Amino acid sequence: MDVWSARRTRSRAGLVAVLAAALLVAGVTTATSAQAATGCRVMYAVSAQWSGGFTADVRVTNLGDPIAGWNLGWTFASGQRVTQAWNATVSAAGNRVTATNAAWNGSVATGATVSFGFNGSWTGGNPVPESFDLNGVACTGSVGGSPSPSTSASPRPADPQATVAAMQPGWNLGNTLDAIPDETAWGNPLTTQALLRHVKAQGYNSIRIPVTWSNHHGGAPDYTIDAAWLSRVRQIVDWSLAEGLYVMINLHHDSWQWINTYPSDRTVVLNRYTRLWTQISAAFRDHSGKLVFESINEPQFAGTSGDEQNYQVLDELNAAFVDLVRASGGGNATRLLVLPTLYTNADQGRLDALAASFGELDDPNLAATVHFYGYWPFSVNIAGGTRYDATVEQDLIGTFDRVRTTFVDRGIPVIIGEWALLNWDHNRPGIIERGEFLKFLEAVGFHARTRGLTTMLWDAGQFLNRGELRWRDQGVHDMVRASWTTRSGTASSDQVYLPRASAITSRTLTLNLNGLTFQGLRQGSADLVQGADYTLSGNTLTLTAAALARLAGNRAYGVNATIEARFSAGVPWPISIITADRPVQAAATGTTGSFAIRTQFRGDQLATMEARYADGSNAGPANWTPFKEFWTHLQPDYTAGTVLLKPEFFAEVNDGAVTLTFHFWSGTQVAYRITKSGTTVTGAVG
């Protein structure tokens, strides 16, 4: 059964007393009217565009009676043409275009959504079609009501898809109003209107403002929010709205500070929860529809019997949230409300549980949210997860496909409320190699865009320097921004390593064209010469020995030159020409609390480290893998010329000999032997 069209009766006996006391309102009733025979809504999005071409995604929601076959028609205003289609057969007569269902997707139930896509060409312009018709009937976004523009970017009270689409892309004001105990406690400066204006100017359309309320309200039973704190939250919300941003606020670290005890302390927790949302709802009751409420950040619960009970208690809290916000009236009656999965995780069980909640709530203006921090070994650099490889990409695709199938294809929009890699941090450089990170950023943008997901970058200060209003790595921002509208080409690596003294030979890289065409190499403003400086065979790019020798210059250790591979769209791919020799390490003596291996890196960079006992078994923490966690267990210090082995590593190392294998980005591996006896550690090469 389609969870969105199902009508169920929720048992809420355990919530009634607390909600009645918190809201002091009578019950809210809803009435249903006879369903009209026809009605549809169309979401048309240009997911990629390049010189002369584009890709479009079309989603058609049937608002009327079930249909057994469909034809969707529209007119291109600027002479665009469809060149290739999928999930539908597309024909054209002049500028009039008709898409007909495929053999397998002709039946569309009431409330269900069918999607298709196509590649097209354009010359003078590529405006979005102004109107659509389904089986000859105009799609107005309503059933039997006044027509409304089906492709409007402005949200309508009961059109969550339009609201969420307009929020793309989004940015998190992380570690700020969610910091404990106050706004600057976790290292970020006070938020200014200039910061919010800068975020908008950089292309973001929405801002998520995580808010932790725990330290800013009084005691039971009223839990009155501090007036100064509520005023500060309202100020930042209002500044953001004034800049034209959509805004999402929530209960953030409250999730693990006190909400997690709900299973064992329902009355107290529910009262506190509803009192806070009652006050927040009242404070923002008359705010613009561009303000969005999210019930709980990353909900988690203690003392339950397992996931089934976790799903039940989260369902109860989400239901209480929706009921009290709607009952508060004003703009809250139709405000977009965002509900998370358990842990805000995208495993199928978590998604299905939230889908069931949506079916029970039967509210027309809800959205789902999950978070995405990538394949964990890659996200933190453990277990050899140093590269953006097929495993990492399949994890991304699988996650986004599950979310789309469970929610988006059924007409419920999804917000990826936080995304990044867990350990990408300007304060801990080298955990994730920059080129591999760029590939991840490019792929997230593409796969989210083509699945109709809105993304909100988690930025706790590691992306945007808020004090200087500049990106800490402009190339990282450029890749993110490009991914919102198009693909970018990448390559197997962004590094080419050369020896310092021995002869230089040609080097090859594999290009990841991502549907684009390669247009050449450039250093600064000068183009490299095909044939003399490089050759291209299929996707294999070969840099000639002569070009590399010239680029390497005097071959000082480190980066000698940077060139760019340029493509037909997107941002160029940087390639560093690096001189390096085999790193040299020295004997060392220290303790489990302080042990540093003197290392001459000689232009190379550390990628990861293995640790094994003499019998070949894995040594140290996370002993399911020989590869230890970068920075948590080991840390290179290029300025000091050392590799540090952390106390966290030694805490789980047995006394005796351990062989370490250091893997460097050049491909070089260096063996090192340590011996631990109590708190004393000695080390030697080989």
C-alpha positions as CSV (number, residue, x, y, z in Angstrom):
1,M,0.0,0.0,0.0
2,D,1.2,3.5,-0.9
3,V,2.0,5.1,2.5
4,W,1.1,8.5,1.2
5,S,-2.4,7.6,0.2
6,A,-3.1,5.4,3.1
7,R,-5.4,6.7,5.9
8,R,-4.8,5.3,9.3
9,T,-6.0,6.2,12.8
10,R,-3.1,7.0,15.2
11,S,-3.3,5.9,18.8
12,R,-2.1,9.0,20.8
13,A,-3.5,8.3,24.2
14,G,-0.1,8.8,25.8
15,L,0.2,12.2,24.3
16,V,-3.2,13.8,24.9
17,A,-2.7,15.0,28.5
18,V,0.6,16.7,27.9
19,L,-0.4,18.2,24.6
20,A,-3.6,19.6,26.1
21,A,-1.7,21.2,28.9
22,A,1.0,22.6,26.6
23,L,-1.3,24.0,23.9
24,L,-4.5,24.8,25.7
25,V,-6.3,24.3,22.4
26,A,-9.2,22.2,21.3
27,G,-8.7,19.3,19.0
28,V,-8.2,20.0,15.3
29,T,-10.5,18.3,12.8
30,T,-10.1,17.9,9.1
31,A,-12.7,17.4,6.4
32,T,-12.3,15.6,3.1
33,S,-14.1,16.4,0.0
34,A,-15.0,14.3,-3.0
35,Q,-12.0,13.8,-5.2
36,A,-12.1,15.4,-8.7
37,A,-11.4,13.2,-11.7
38,T,-8.4,15.1,-13.0
39,G,-5.5,17.0,-11.6
40,C,-1.7,16.9,-11.8
41,R,1.5,18.7,-10.7
42,V,4.7,18.8,-12.7
43,M,8.2,19.5,-11.4
44,Y,10.6,20.3,-14.3
45,A,14.2,20.8,-13.5
46,V,17.2,21.5,-15.7
47,S,19.8,19.3,-13.8
48,A,22.7,20.1,-16.1
49,Q,23.4,22.6,-18.8
50,W,26.3,23.2,-21.1
51,S,27.1,25.1,-24.3
52,G,24.3,23.9,-26.7
53,G,23.0,21.1,-24.5
54,F,21.1,20.3,-21.3
55,T,19.6,17.5,-19.2
56,A,16.1,17.8,-17.7
57,D,14.3,15.8,-15.1
58,V,10.5,15.7,-15.0
59,R,8.3,14.5,-12.2
60,V,4.6,14.2,-12.7
61,T,2.3,13.7,-9.7
62,N,-1.2,12.5,-10.4
63,L,-3.6,14.4,-8.2
64,G,-6.8,12.9,-9.7
65,D,-8.2,9.4,-10.3
66,P,-5.8,6.6,-11.1
67,I,-4.6,6.5,-14.8
68,A,-3.6,3.5,-16.9
69,G,-1.5,5.4,-19.4
70,W,-0.3,9.0,-19.8
71,N,0.9,11.6,-22.3
72,L,2.5,14.7,-20.9
73,G,2.6,17.7,-23.3
74,W,4.4,21.1,-23.2
75,T,5.8,23.7,-25.5
76,F,9.4,24.9,-25.8
77,A,9.4,28.7,-26.0
78,S,12.9,29.0,-27.5
79,G,13.0,26.2,-30.0
80,Q,14.8,23.6,-27.7
81,R,14.8,20.0,-28.9
82,V,14.8,16.7,-27.2
83,T,17.7,14.5,-28.4
84,Q,17.5,11.5,-26.1
85,A,15.0,10.4,-23.5
86,W,14.7,7.7,-20.8
87,N,11.6,6.3,-19.0
88,A,9.4,7.8,-21.7
89,T,9.0,8.1,-25.5
90,V,9.3,11.7,-26.6
91,S,8.0,13.1,-29.9
92,A,7.7,16.6,-31.2
93,A,5.8,18.6,-33.7
94,G,7.5,21.9,-34.1
95,N,7.9,23.3,-30.5
96,R,5.1,21.1,-29.2
97,V,6.5,18.1,-27.3
98,T,4.8,15.0,-26.0
99,A,6.2,12.4,-23.6
100,T,4.4,9.1,-23.6
101,N,4.8,6.5,-20.8
102,A,7.0,3.5,-21.2
103,A,5.5,-0.1,-21.1
104,W,6.2,-0.4,-17.4
105,N,5.3,3.0,-15.9
106,G,1.9,3.8,-17.5
107,S,-0.2,3.1,-14.4
108,V,-0.1,6.0,-11.9
109,A,-2.2,5.8,-8.7
110,T,-3.8,8.8,-7.1
111,G,-1.0,10.7,-5.3
112,A,1.7,8.7,-7.0
113,T,4.6,10.3,-9.0
114,V,6.1,9.1,-12.2
115,S,9.4,10.5,-13.5
116,F,11.4,10.6,-16.7
117,G,14.3,12.6,-18.1
118,F,15.9,13.6,-21.4
119,N,18.9,15.3,-23.0
120,G,18.2,18.3,-25.2
121,S,19.7,21.0,-27.3
122,W,19.3,24.7,-27.2
123,T,20.7,27.8,-29.0
124,G,19.3,31.2,-28.0
125,G,18.0,30.2,-24.6
126,N,16.7,27.4,-22.4
127,P,13.7,28.7,-20.4
128,V,11.5,26.3,-18.4
129,P,8.2,25.5,-20.1
130,E,5.4,27.7,-18.8
131,S,2.7,25.0,-18.6
132,F,2.1,21.3,-19.0
133,D,-0.9,19.1,-19.7
134,L,-1.5,15.5,-18.8
135,N,-3.7,13.4,-21.1
136,G,-5.0,16.7,-22.5
137,V,-5.9,18.3,-19.1
138,A,-3.8,21.3,-17.8
139,C,-1.6,20.6,-14.8
140,T,-2.4,23.4,-12.4
141,G,-0.9,21.9,-9.2
142,S,-4.4,21.4,-7.8
143,V,-7.6,19.4,-8.3
144,G,-10.5,21.5,-9.4
145,G,-9.0,24.7,-7.9
146,S,-7.7,27.9,-9.5
147,P,-4.7,27.2,-11.8
148,S,-1.3,28.1,-10.4
149,P,2.0,28.1,-12.3
150,S,3.3,24.5,-12.2
151,T,6.9,25.5,-12.4
152,S,6.9,28.5,-10.0
153,A,10.0,28.7,-7.8
154,S,7.9,30.3,-5.0
155,P,6.5,27.9,-2.3
156,R,2.8,27.4,-2.0
157,P,1.2,26.6,1.3
158,A,0.7,22.9,0.5
159,D,3.4,22.3,-2.0
160,P,6.4,20.9,-0.1
161,Q,8.1,19.8,-3.3
162,A,8.3,23.4,-4.5
163,T,9.5,24.7,-1.2
164,V,12.3,22.1,-0.9
165,A,13.3,22.5,-4.5
166,A,13.6,26.3,-3.9
167,M,15.9,25.6,-0.9
168,Q,18.6,24.0,-3.0
169,P,21.4,24.5,-2.3
170,G,21.6,25.0,1.5
171,W,24.3,25.8,4.0
172,N,24.6,25.0,7.8
173,L,25.5,27.6,10.4
174,G,27.2,24.8,12.3
175,N,28.8,24.9,15.7
176,T,27.1,28.2,16.5
177,L,23.7,28.4,18.0
178,D,24.0,24.7,18.6
179,A,27.3,25.2,20.5
180,I,27.3,24.4,24.2
181,P,26.9,26.6,26.3
182,D,26.7,29.5,23.9
183,E,27.2,30.8,20.4
184,T,31.0,31.2,20.4
185,A,31.9,28.3,22.7
186,W,33.0,26.1,19.9
187,G,35.3,28.5,18.2
188,N,33.1,30.4,15.7
189,P,32.6,34.2,15.9
190,L,29.3,35.9,16.6
191,T,27.0,35.6,13.6
192,T,26.6,38.8,11.6
193,Q,24.2,40.0,8.9
194,A,27.3,40.4,6.6
195,L,28.0,36.7,7.0
196,L,24.5,35.8,5.9
197,R,24.7,38.2,3.0
198,H,27.9,36.6,1.9
199,V,26.4,33.1,2.1
200,K,23.6,34.2,-0.1
201,A,26.0,35.9,-2.5
202,Q,27.9,32.7,-2.9
203,G,24.9,31.0,-4.4
204,Y,23.2,29.4,-1.4
205,N,19.4,29.6,-1.2
206,S,18.8,28.3,2.2
207,I,20.4,28.2,5.6
208,R,19.9,25.6,8.4
209,I,20.4,27.2,11.8
210,P,20.9,24.4,14.3
211,V,19.8,25.5,17.8
212,T,20.5,23.9,21.1
213,W,18.0,25.1,23.7
214,S,19.0,23.0,26.7
215,N,21.1,25.7,28.4
216,H,18.7,28.5,27.5
217,H,15.5,27.8,29.3
218,G,14.1,27.6,32.8
219,G,12.9,24.6,34.8
220,A,9.8,22.5,34.9
221,P,7.0,22.7,34.3
222,D,7.1,25.8,32.1
223,Y,10.6,25.5,30.6
224,T,10.5,29.2,29.7
225,I,13.0,30.0,27.1
226,D,15.4,32.8,28.0
227,A,14.1,36.0,26.4
228,A,17.6,37.1,25.3
229,W,18.3,33.7,23.7
230,L,15.0,33.6,21.8
231,S,15.6,37.2,20.7
232,R,19.1,36.2,19.3
233,V,17.6,33.2,17.5
234,R,14.9,35.5,16.0
235,Q,17.5,38.1,15.0
236,I,19.5,35.6,13.0
237,V,16.4,34.1,11.5
238,D,15.2,37.6,10.5
239,W,18.5,38.6,9.0
240,S,18.6,35.4,7.0
241,L,15.1,35.9,5.7
242,A,15.9,39.5,4.8
243,E,18.7,38.2,2.6
244,G,16.2,36.1,0.7
245,L,17.3,32.8,2.3
246,Y,15.0,30.0,3.3
247,V,15.6,29.1,6.9
248,M,15.4,25.9,8.9
249,I,15.6,25.8,12.7
250,N,15.4,22.8,15.0
251,L,16.1,21.3,18.4
252,H,19.7,20.2,17.9
253,H,22.0,18.7,20.6
254,D,18.9,18.5,22.8
255,S,18.6,15.1,21.1
256,W,21.4,13.5,23.1
257,Q,21.3,15.8,26.1
258,W,17.8,15.0,27.3
259,I,15.4,13.9,24.5
260,N,17.2,10.5,24.4
261,T,15.8,9.6,27.8
262,Y,12.2,9.8,26.5
263,P,11.6,6.0,26.6
264,S,12.2,5.8,30.4
265,D,10.9,9.3,31.3
266,R,8.1,10.0,28.9
267,T,6.0,12.5,30.8
268,V,8.9,14.8,31.8
269,V,10.6,14.7,28.4
270,L,7.4,15.1,26.4
271,N,6.4,18.1,28.5
272,R,9.7,19.7,28.0
273,Y,9.7,19.0,24.3
274,T,6.2,20.3,23.7
275,R,6.7,23.3,25.9
276,L,9.8,24.3,23.9
277,W,8.1,23.8,20.5
278,T,5.0,25.6,21.8
279,Q,7.1,28.7,22.6
280,I,9.1,28.4,19.4
281,S,5.9,28.1,17.3
282,A,4.4,31.1,19.0
283,A,7.5,33.2,18.5
284,F,7.6,32.5,14.7
285,R,3.8,32.0,14.1
286,D,3.6,34.9,11.7
287,H,6.9,34.5,10.0
288,S,7.3,34.0,6.3
289,G,6.6,30.6,4.8
290,K,10.3,30.6,4.0
291,L,10.9,29.6,7.6
292,V,10.9,25.8,8.1
293,F,10.8,23.8,11.3
294,E,12.8,20.6,11.8
295,S,11.6,18.5,14.8
296,I,14.8,16.9,16.1
297,N,18.4,16.7,15.0
298,E,19.8,13.1,14.8
299,P,17.2,11.5,17.2
300,Q,18.6,8.7,19.3
301,F,17.2,6.9,22.4
302,A,18.6,5.2,25.4
303,G,17.3,2.1,27.2
304,T,15.1,0.8,24.4
305,S,14.7,-2.8,23.3
306,G,15.9,-2.1,19.8
307,D,15.0,-0.4,16.6
308,E,11.3,-1.2,16.6
309,Q,10.9,0.6,19.9
310,N,13.1,3.4,18.7
311,Y,10.9,3.8,15.7
312,Q,7.8,3.9,17.9
313,V,9.1,6.6,20.3
314,L,10.4,8.8,17.4
315,D,7.1,8.5,15.7
316,E,5.4,9.7,18.9
317,L,7.7,12.7,19.2
318,N,7.3,13.6,15.5
319,A,3.5,13.3,15.8
320,A,3.5,15.6,18.8
321,F,5.6,18.1,17.0
322,V,3.3,18.2,13.9
323,D,0.2,18.4,16.0
324,L,1.3,21.3,18.2
325,V,2.8,23.3,15.4
326,R,-0.3,23.0,13.3
327,A,-2.6,23.8,16.2
328,S,-0.6,27.0,16.9
329,G,-2.2,28.6,13.8
330,G,-1.1,31.5,11.7
331,G,1.6,30.6,9.2
332,N,2.3,27.5,11.2
333,A,-0.9,25.9,9.9
334,T,0.8,25.4,6.5
335,R,4.5,25.8,7.3
336,L,6.8,23.2,5.9
337,L,7.7,20.8,8.7
338,V,10.7,18.5,8.4
339,L,10.9,15.1,10.1
340,P,14.1,13.0,10.5
341,T,14.7,9.3,10.4
342,L,16.2,7.5,13.5
343,Y,19.7,8.9,13.8
344,T,18.9,10.8,10.6
345,N,20.3,7.7,8.9
346,A,19.4,6.4,5.5
347,D,19.4,2.7,6.0
348,Q,16.2,1.2,4.5
349,G,14.7,0.3,7.9
350,R,15.0,3.8,9.1
351,L,13.5,5.2,5.9
352,D,10.6,2.7,6.0
353,A,9.7,3.6,9.6
354,L,9.6,7.3,8.8
355,A,7.5,6.6,5.6
356,A,5.0,4.8,7.8
357,S,4.8,7.9,10.0
358,F,4.1,10.1,7.0
359,G,1.3,7.9,6.0
360,E,-0.3,8.1,9.5
361,L,0.2,11.8,9.8
362,D,-1.5,12.5,6.4
363,D,-0.2,16.1,6.5
364,P,0.2,17.8,3.0
365,N,3.2,19.9,3.9
366,L,5.9,17.6,5.3
367,A,9.5,16.8,4.2
368,A,11.9,14.1,5.2
369,T,15.5,14.6,6.2
370,V,18.6,12.4,6.4
371,H,22.3,13.2,6.8
372,F,25.1,12.0,4.6
373,Y,28.8,11.9,5.5
374,G,29.9,9.3,3.0
375,Y,31.3,5.8,3.3
376,W,32.8,5.8,6.8
377,P,36.3,4.3,6.1
378,F,36.8,7.0,3.5
379,S,35.2,9.7,5.6
380,V,37.7,9.3,8.4
381,N,40.6,7.6,6.6
382,I,40.6,4.2,8.2
383,A,40.9,0.6,6.9
384,G,42.8,1.9,3.9
385,G,39.9,4.1,2.7
386,T,42.1,6.8,1.2
387,R,40.5,7.1,-2.3
388,Y,37.2,7.9,-3.7
389,D,36.8,4.5,-5.3
390,A,33.9,2.4,-6.6
391,T,33.0,1.3,-3.0
392,V,32.7,4.9,-1.9
393,E,30.6,5.9,-4.9
394,Q,28.3,2.9,-4.6
395,D,27.6,3.8,-1.0
396,L,26.7,7.3,-2.2
397,I,24.5,6.1,-5.0
398,G,22.8,3.4,-2.8
399,T,22.0,6.0,-0.2
400,F,20.5,8.5,-2.5
401,D,18.6,5.9,-4.5
402,R,17.0,4.5,-1.3
403,V,15.9,8.0,-0.3
404,R,14.5,8.8,-3.7
405,T,12.6,5.6,-4.0
406,T,11.2,5.7,-0.5
407,F,10.2,9.4,-0.5
408,V,10.7,11.5,-3.6
409,D,9.1,9.0,-6.0
410,R,6.0,9.1,-3.7
411,G,5.8,12.9,-3.7
412,I,7.6,13.5,-0.4
413,P,10.6,15.9,-0.8
414,V,13.9,15.1,0.9
415,I,16.5,17.4,2.5
416,I,20.0,16.1,3.1
417,G,20.2,18.3,6.1
418,E,23.9,17.8,6.7
419,W,26.5,16.5,4.3
420,A,30.3,16.6,4.0
421,L,33.0,14.1,5.0
422,L,33.3,13.6,8.8
423,N,37.0,14.4,9.2
424,W,37.5,17.0,6.5
425,D,38.8,19.9,8.6
426,H,41.2,22.7,8.1
427,N,42.6,22.1,11.6
428,R,43.5,18.5,10.7
429,P,45.0,18.7,7.2
430,G,45.8,15.6,5.3
431,I,43.2,13.2,6.6
432,I,41.4,13.3,3.3
433,E,43.6,13.9,0.2
434,R,42.3,17.0,-1.6
435,G,41.8,15.5,-5.0
436,E,39.8,12.5,-3.6
437,F,37.7,15.0,-1.7
438,L,37.0,17.0,-4.9
439,K,35.8,13.8,-6.6
440,F,33.4,13.2,-3.6
441,L,32.1,16.8,-3.8
442,E,31.5,16.5,-7.5
443,A,29.7,13.2,-7.2
444,V,27.4,14.3,-4.3
445,G,26.2,17.3,-6.3
446,F,25.5,15.2,-9.4
447,H,23.7,12.3,-7.7
448,A,21.7,14.5,-5.4
449,R,20.7,16.8,-8.3
450,T,19.6,14.0,-10.6
451,R,17.5,12.5,-7.8
452,G,15.7,15.7,-6.8
453,L,17.4,16.0,-3.4
454,T,18.1,19.3,-1.7
455,T,21.5,19.4,0.0
456,M,22.7,21.5,3.0
457,L,26.4,21.6,3.4
458,W,27.6,21.1,7.0
459,D,30.0,23.9,7.7
460,A,31.3,24.3,11.3
461,G,34.0,26.7,10.1
462,Q,36.0,24.2,8.0
463,F,34.8,25.6,4.7
464,L,34.0,29.3,5.2
465,N,36.3,31.5,7.2
466,R,33.6,33.5,8.8
467,G,35.9,36.1,10.2
468,E,37.4,37.0,6.8
469,L,34.3,36.0,4.7
470,R,36.4,33.9,2.3
471,W,36.5,30.2,1.5
472,R,39.4,28.4,3.2
473,D,39.9,26.5,-0.1
474,Q,38.5,28.3,-3.1
475,G,38.9,25.3,-5.3
476,V,36.7,23.2,-3.0
477,H,34.0,25.8,-3.1
478,D,34.2,26.1,-6.9
479,M,33.7,22.3,-7.2
480,V,30.7,22.4,-4.9
481,R,29.1,25.3,-6.7
482,A,29.7,23.8,-10.1
483,S,28.0,20.6,-9.0
484,W,24.7,22.4,-8.4
485,T,24.2,22.8,-12.2
486,T,26.6,20.7,-14.1
487,R,29.3,18.0,-14.0
488,S,33.0,18.5,-13.8
489,G,35.7,16.3,-15.1
490,T,38.2,14.7,-12.7
491,A,41.1,12.2,-13.0
492,S,42.6,9.2,-11.3
493,S,44.8,11.6,-9.3
494,D,45.6,15.2,-8.8
495,Q,49.3,14.4,-8.2
496,V,52.2,13.4,-10.4
497,Y,55.3,12.4,-8.5
498,L,58.8,12.7,-10.0
499,P,62.2,11.7,-8.7
500,R,64.7,14.4,-7.7
501,A,67.8,13.1,-9.4
502,S,67.0,10.1,-11.7
503,A,65.7,10.4,-15.2
504,I,62.1,11.7,-15.7
505,T,59.8,9.5,-17.8
506,S,56.3,10.1,-19.0
507,R,53.4,9.7,-16.6
508,T,49.8,8.7,-17.3
509,L,46.5,9.7,-15.6
510,T,43.0,8.3,-16.3
511,L,40.4,11.0,-17.0
512,N,36.9,10.7,-15.5
513,L,35.1,12.6,-18.2
514,N,31.6,12.4,-16.6
515,G,29.9,12.9,-19.9
516,L,32.1,15.9,-20.9
517,T,34.9,16.3,-23.4
518,F,38.5,17.0,-22.7
519,Q,39.7,20.4,-24.0
520,G,43.3,20.5,-23.1
521,L,45.9,21.3,-20.4
522,R,46.9,24.7,-19.2
523,Q,49.5,26.2,-16.9
524,G,48.4,29.6,-15.8
525,S,47.3,31.4,-19.0
526,A,49.5,29.2,-21.3
527,D,48.1,26.2,-23.0
528,L,50.2,23.0,-23.2
529,V,50.8,21.6,-26.7
530,Q,49.1,18.3,-27.6
531,G,51.6,16.0,-29.0
532,A,54.7,17.7,-27.6
533,D,53.5,18.1,-24.0
534,Y,50.8,15.5,-23.7
535,T,48.8,12.9,-25.7
536,L,45.3,11.5,-25.2
537,S,44.2,8.0,-26.1
538,G,40.6,7.4,-25.0
539,N,40.6,8.4,-21.4
540,T,44.3,8.0,-20.9
541,L,46.2,11.3,-20.6
542,T,50.0,11.0,-20.9
543,L,52.3,13.8,-19.9
544,T,55.5,13.6,-21.9
545,A,58.9,13.4,-20.2
546,A,60.0,16.6,-21.9
547,A,57.0,18.5,-20.5
548,L,57.4,17.1,-17.0
549,A,61.1,18.0,-17.0
550,R,60.2,21.6,-17.9
551,L,57.4,21.8,-15.3
552,A,59.6,20.3,-12.6
553,G,62.2,23.1,-13.0
554,N,65.0,22.7,-10.5
555,R,63.2,19.7,-8.9
556,A,63.1,21.1,-5.4
557,Y,61.2,18.8,-3.0
558,G,57.5,19.4,-3.1
559,V,55.1,21.0,-5.6
560,N,57.0,22.4,-8.5
561,A,54.1,23.4,-10.8
562,T,50.4,23.1,-11.1
563,I,48.5,22.5,-14.4
564,E,44.8,22.2,-15.1
565,A,42.9,19.7,-17.2
566,R,40.0,21.6,-18.8
567,F,36.7,20.2,-19.9
568,S,33.7,21.3,-21.8
569,A,31.8,22.2,-18.6
570,G,32.5,22.5,-14.9
571,V,35.7,23.5,-13.1
572,P,39.2,22.5,-14.3
573,W,41.0,19.6,-12.7
574,P,44.2,20.6,-10.9
575,I,47.3,18.4,-11.3
576,S,50.3,19.1,-9.1
577,I,53.8,18.2,-10.4
578,I,55.7,17.1,-7.3
579,T,59.3,16.1,-6.8
580,A,59.8,13.5,-4.1
581,D,62.3,10.8,-3.0
582,R,61.8,7.9,-0.7
583,P,61.1,9.2,2.9
584,V,63.7,8.4,5.5
585,Q,62.9,7.6,9.1
586,A,65.1,7.3,12.2
587,A,65.3,5.2,15.4
588,A,63.2,6.7,18.2
589,T,62.6,6.3,22.0
590,G,59.6,7.5,23.8
591,T,56.5,6.6,25.8
592,T,53.0,5.6,25.0
593,G,52.0,9.1,25.9
594,S,54.5,10.7,23.6
595,F,56.2,8.9,20.7
596,A,57.4,10.7,17.6
597,I,59.3,9.1,14.7
598,R,61.8,11.5,13.0
599,T,60.9,11.5,9.3
600,Q,62.5,13.2,6.3
601,F,59.4,13.4,4.1
602,R,61.5,14.6,1.1
603,G,58.5,16.0,-0.8
604,D,56.2,13.1,-0.1
605,Q,52.9,13.0,1.9
606,L,51.6,10.4,4.3
607,A,48.5,8.6,3.2
608,T,47.9,5.9,5.8
609,M,49.6,3.4,8.1
610,E,49.3,-0.4,8.8
611,A,50.1,-2.0,12.1
612,R,50.7,-5.8,12.6
613,Y,52.1,-8.1,15.3
614,A,54.9,-10.5,14.6
615,D,52.3,-13.3,13.8
616,G,50.7,-11.1,11.1
617,S,47.6,-10.3,13.1
618,N,46.3,-6.7,13.2
619,A,47.7,-4.5,16.0
620,G,46.2,-1.5,17.7
621,P,42.6,-0.1,17.8
622,A,40.0,-1.2,15.3
623,N,41.8,-4.5,15.0
624,W,39.4,-5.7,12.3
625,T,41.7,-3.8,10.0
626,P,45.5,-3.3,9.9
627,F,45.1,0.3,8.7
628,K,44.7,2.8,11.5
629,E,42.7,5.9,11.7
630,F,44.5,9.0,10.4
631,W,45.1,11.7,12.9
632,T,43.3,9.8,15.7
633,H,46.0,7.1,15.8
634,L,48.8,8.7,13.8
635,Q,49.6,12.2,12.7
636,P,52.3,13.6,10.4
637,D,53.9,16.9,11.2
638,Y,55.6,18.1,8.1
639,T,57.0,21.2,9.8
640,A,58.6,19.3,12.7
641,G,59.6,16.4,10.4
642,T,57.8,13.7,12.5
643,V,55.1,11.1,12.5
644,L,53.4,11.0,15.8
645,L,51.8,7.8,17.2
646,K,49.0,8.9,19.5
647,P,48.2,7.6,23.0
648,E,44.9,6.3,21.5
649,F,46.9,4.0,19.3
650,F,49.1,2.6,22.1
651,A,46.1,2.2,24.4
652,E,45.2,-0.9,22.4
653,V,48.7,-2.3,21.5
654,N,50.0,-5.3,23.3
655,D,53.5,-5.4,24.7
656,G,56.0,-6.7,22.2
657,A,57.0,-6.0,18.6
658,V,54.8,-4.3,16.0
659,T,55.6,-3.8,12.4
660,L,54.4,-0.5,10.9
661,T,54.0,0.1,7.2
662,F,53.8,3.7,6.2
663,H,52.0,4.3,2.9
664,F,52.9,7.6,1.1
665,W,50.9,9.2,-1.8
666,S,53.8,8.6,-4.2
667,G,53.2,4.9,-3.8
668,T,56.2,4.4,-1.6
669,Q,55.9,2.2,1.4
670,V,58.3,2.4,4.4
671,A,58.6,-0.3,7.0
672,Y,59.3,0.6,10.7
673,R,59.4,-1.6,13.8
674,I,58.3,-0.6,17.3
675,T,58.6,-2.5,20.5
676,K,56.3,-1.7,23.4
677,S,57.0,-2.6,27.0
678,G,54.6,-1.1,29.5
679,T,54.7,2.6,28.8
680,T,58.1,2.5,27.1
681,V,58.3,2.4,23.3
682,T,61.4,2.1,21.1
683,G,61.5,2.2,17.3
684,A,63.8,1.3,14.5
685,V,63.8,1.2,10.7
686,G,62.8,-2.0,8.9
